[in-house]
Structure formats: C-alpha cells, structure tokens
Amino acid sequence: VSDGEFIICARTDAKGVYGLDECINRSKKYIDAGADMIFPEGLDTAEEFK
C-alpha cells in the first residue's frame, strides 16, 4: 500500500491469454490486495477501459 513515497502498480497481461473478464477479475483482486493502480495490458477500445 502506498505510503506517499512508494506506489504499487500492478500489471496484468491476462486479456491476451484469458480474455477481458479474467483481466477485470485479476485487476480487482490486485486493488483489493493493496495496489494503488493497475496496468491492464492489451486493452484495445475505450469501452474496455470503462
């Protein structure tokens, strides 16, 4: 968890292998585990970013 000097960015490449639903699932788990931000690699459209 961020302490003001350190930020945790969690990246997932799950979309390319497992699909968008799994990418979203993993991203939510990273946030729940304390990541400050996520980097979901491979999103292609503005709709996928929502």
C-alpha positions, 0 to 999 in steps of 0.5 A: 500500500502506498505510503506517499513515497512508494506506489504499487502498480500492478500489471496484468497481461491476462486479456491476451491469454484469458480474455477481458473478464479474467483481466477485470477479475485479476485487476480487482483482486490486485486493488483489493490486495493493496495496489494503488493502480493497475496496468491492464495490458492489451486493452484495445477500445475505450469501452474496455477501459470503462 
